[in-house]
Amino acid sequence: MTYNDLGRWANMRFEFIKQHRPQLYQSLLKENKLHSYLVEFDRQVQDTLILTEEQMRQEEGITEELKRQDQLEWVCRMNNIRSRAEEIVTNELVYE
């Protein structure tokens, strides 16, 4: 089961708590807070993802100047950052 109106991160968290954190899942269901919990969770993960990507871009010196000079290199490096940032938030937030 998934919530169609929720984002990717909320649906991943939903499946995780349903399977691996049954007490949390049942508690949220009983208190009728599951949906609001997932909405807030999705927002927090998106915010964390944006911040993580920005920090990585700054640390690695990926600038708009690089984008103008070598778009292919910029895209490759940005895709790499996106992938690593998603792995971090998945491991540290979704599957905690």
Sequence and secondary structure as in RCSB ss.txt:
>XXXX:A:sequence
MTYNDLGRWANMRFEFIKQHRPQLYQSLLKENKLHSYLVEFDRQVQDTLILTEEQMRQEEGITEELKRQDQLEWV
CRMNNIRSRAEEIVTNELVYE
>XXXX:A:secstr
   TTS HHHHHHHHHHHHH HHHHHHHHHTT HHHHHHHHHHHHHHHHHHHHHHHHHHHT  HHHHHH HHHHH
HHHHHHHHHHHHHHIIIIIT 
